Amino acid sequence: MHTHQSGTSPFTLLSRHSALGAIVLAALAFSSAADARQVRVAALTVTAPTAAVATTASTNVAPDATLPSAQDLRLESLGMGDMVRVSVFRNPELTTEAKVSERGTILFPMIGEVPVAGLTPAQAGARIADKLKSGRYVVNPEVTVSMMQVNSRQVSVLGNVVKPGRYPLDSTNTRLTDFLASAGGIAPTGSDAVTILTNRNGRQEKMEVDLAEMFRNGDLTKNVTLEPGDTIFVQRAPMVYVYGEVQKGGGYRIEPHMTVMQAIAMGGGITPRGTQRGIKITRKDGSGGARDIDARLTDPVQTDDVIYVRESLF
């Protein structure tokens, strides 16, 4: 009865309550959206410095990794006697092969003498391109200088190696073992003892290196860095000679603690007609002569021994 007298119907109250609930829900939704934006902003604020640090780190590290060392530049520079090929992009008629003169220059069409000694091929190409451009011979020239033959930086490898000769000193060949590998390695008659002759500041020095000992002990300090004009000489190995009733008579390199039996084995062993009895060794004496001695299979051999295996009588 009281509700009816106040003039407010049940439908009106229900509408008011619905409107109030909608307002509350809208406020909660707005508050949640604001919190979500704050979280996203906070997340972005935290990650931004990390990206900046990564960018700074990469900027600081990359140049150091790409800069060539002074040693690499020195080993790539042009010198007197070097043969080079100069080519200009889209101008094949200007392709030139030249030798660096004693004055450290090369002759190039239209621009004449160009000093290149002490420059890397890339620097020499840039110098030639600058002269072509400044003289208005070629518009925006692209010049490439390539090394054909290195004559100014060489090391001689002599003695008992597979391919004796002179080899260029460059970024791949700098140490003793590099040049021995370029020469094909030590020949079967070569020794592990290597002699190096150097010339540093006008002083000639001689160095002896035992390769077997160097690798056995892991002492790579003897694997020295060489300079232009140095000489490597591989000595002849101590030899023992086997002949008579053996499969392959000839000279063989003496290995440490080698015995008569091992020397005969290197010669392929005794033939069916040979015998182990009566083996003789002809050995040099201190006076320059030689003497024959009876040998047993377990006797050690010496340098330049000559072992004779005789034929069996039965």
Protein Blocks (a to p, Z undefined) as FASTA:
>chain_A
ZZmmnopafklmmmmmmmmmmmmmmmmmmmmmmmmmmmmmmmmmmmmmmmmmmmmmmmmm
mmmmmpccfklmmmmpccehiacddddehilklpccddddfkopacdehklpadfehpaf
klmmmmmmmmmmmnomaghiadddddfbdckbccddehjdfbgcdddddfklmbfklmmm
mnopaafkbcfbdcddddeehiacdddddfklmmmnopaklmccddehiacddddddddd
dehjdfbgcdddddehiafklmmmmnopaafkbcfehpacddddfkopacdddddfklcc
dehiacdddddfZZ
